[in-house]
């Protein structure tokens, strides 16, 4: 049977080697790391896979360039290494190289230009140190005005003196990466359950509440890992977190016509901080991001007006066209689980930490999406030490996620391009599963919901049968990302309702 994510606590064993609390990217990574070492694993989430911060990122696989400017050399190197692992080995089907352009407009000072040139060259040294081939991420270079405008006709033309072209990694979808990691963990025997809340936990047990049935039960474990991100202090009260908010705006790609790359607009007064425009594989483009301290952690953070004004003001300095609030069709914000320290939020280290409470509960916090695998490795190593467990070495450095294959092989997969981008070599199975469950012809299963929301019935059915989707929100906000835009969400609702009716 193909590995599945289960909604609710039914089927969970009474005892496991490792219990993982939280199914964001870090928790899913911990589950995979532990299960692939031969340990029995249960991974539970109160809501849904990728319900929190992991679905609210910039969808980038960062090489760590911005951390060099803050002299966070270890974080920068680790980011570059983990980016290469994702793009070359574990998830080439979900990643791609994205060109970034820093247009040298009159608002870009000569100092910012010099820092950008030095930074991109140093970033290329990081790439080489991480052994990521140039075929995957080309070298950065200075380009002239003609090439700059060919890549991004929307940039400001008056006083333009060319641009700096560099490259980084981009994810097809951050939530899809988390789902893929979780299902890969399930393929190694991990029990992966959503809608299962942990009320309390120690090193050896946890009290679970099934959010679907209301049932409460206890599960015993040799080790418990708390990977709940910005909510980590609810299970481990002694931890001091200082979350920061990263806000993004969503616009149609038509608002930046014919732009074929990401744009980086320097933030005034900062030598190494930018606002990005990030073209997506659908009809949208993201504009982000902010880095502001947050004093109250909400379940789903909102984007304040000040963040909207800031992002538009900075990006408009680099544009010939002017983006206004009328162009903004959606917005989202994610909260980074940073450890408390002195200084501004934007200056806090993205280094992760693995902490052990007085009860023996292991908590992993900090870090970033790109480095999830390394965070998971450290968390499992520490959990084994605390519990006195013996297991094999970490295997995830070269362990392909479900659907992964070298890019030439992905090009030969016989399935629609959208499904290959989102499921890799599993794409034919996604279609075959939907065909078997519904009895519908491929034409109906692959028809896009709308021109701007090309979601198909096939992937929605697979989201229910294999990925644990239990309702409309799971399908629209995590299995696909159409929930970010109200218009697109409304277009897909009938198709999602049909998928739920066909399967359940």
JOGI-V290128 format. One line per field, one symbol per residue. ss: DSSP state (A for helix, B for strand, O for the rest). psi: psi as a letter, one per 40 degrees, with the letter a starting at -180 (. if undefined). burial: I if it has 9 or more other C-alpha atoms within 8 Angstrom, else O. Layout:
ss=???
psi=???
burial=???
This chain:
ss=OOOOOBBOOOOOOOBBBBBBBOOOAAAAAAAAAAAAOOOOBBBBOOOOOOOOAAAOOOOBBOOOAAAAAOOOAAAAAAAAAAAAAAAAAAOAAABBBBBBBBBOOOOOOAAAAAAAAAAAAAAAAAAAAOOOOOOOOOOOBBBOAAAAAAAOOOBOOOOOOOBBBBBBBBBOOAAAAAAAAAAAAAAOOOBBBBOBBBBBBOOOBBBBBBOOOOOBBBBBBBBBBBOOAAAAAAOOOOOOBOOBBBBBBBBBAAAAOOOOOBBBBBOOOOOOOBBBBBBOOOOBBBBBOOOBBOOOOOOOOOOOAAAAAAAAAAAAOOBOOOOOAAABBBBBBBBBOOBOOOOOAAAOOOOOBBBBOOOOOBBBBOOOAAAAAAAAAAAAAAAAAAAOOOOOOOOAAAOOOOOOOOAAAAOOOOOOAAAAAAAAAAAAAAAAAAAAAAOOOAAAAAOOOOOOOOOOAAAAAAAAAOOOOOOAAAAAAAAOOAAAOAAAAAAAAAAAAAAAAAAO
psi=hihihhhiehehidiidhhhhhfadddddddddddeeeihhhhihdcihfdbdeefaefigieedddddefgddddddddddddddddddfddeiihhhhhghgidehiddddddddddddddddddddefhidddhiiiihiidddddddgeeihdhehfaihhiiiiiidhddddddddddddddeeihhhifhhhdiiadeiihihhedeeihihhiidihhhfebeededdgdehhigiihhiiihiidedghehfiiihhhhhehefhihihhhieaeihihiiigiihdhhidhiihidddddddddddddeidihhiddeheiiiiihhgiihiiiideeiieiiihihideehhhhiaaiddedddddddddddddddefihiiiheedfhhiheiiiddddeehgiiddddddebeeddddddddddddeiiddddehididegfiiddddddddddeeheaddddddddifeedhddddddeddddddddddd.
burial=OOIIIIIIIOOOOOOIIIIIIIIIIIIIIIIIIIIIIIIIIIIIIIIIIIIIIIIIIIIIIIIIIIIIIOOIOOIIIIIIIIIIIIIIIIIIIIIIIIIIIIIIIOOIOOOIIOIIIOIIIIIIOIIIIIOIOOOOIOOIOIIIIOIIIOIIIIIIOOOIIIIIIIIIIIIIIIIIIIIIIIIIIIIIIIIIIIIIIIOOIIIIIIIIIIIOOOOOOIIIIIIIIIIIIIOIIOIIOOOOIIIIIIIIIIIIIOOIOIIOIIIIIIIOOOIIOOIIIIIIOOIIIIIIIIIIIIOOIOOOIOIOOOIIOOIIOIIIIIIIIOIOOOIIIIIIIIIIIIIOOOOOIOOIOIOIIIOIIOOIIIIIIIIIIIIIIOIIIIIIOIIIOIIOOOOOOIIIIOOIIIIIIIOOOIOOIOOOOOIIIIIIIIIIOIIOIIIOOOOOOOOOIIIIIIOOIIIIIIIIIIIIIIIIIOOIOIIIIIIIOIIIIIOIIOIIIOIIIOIIOOIO
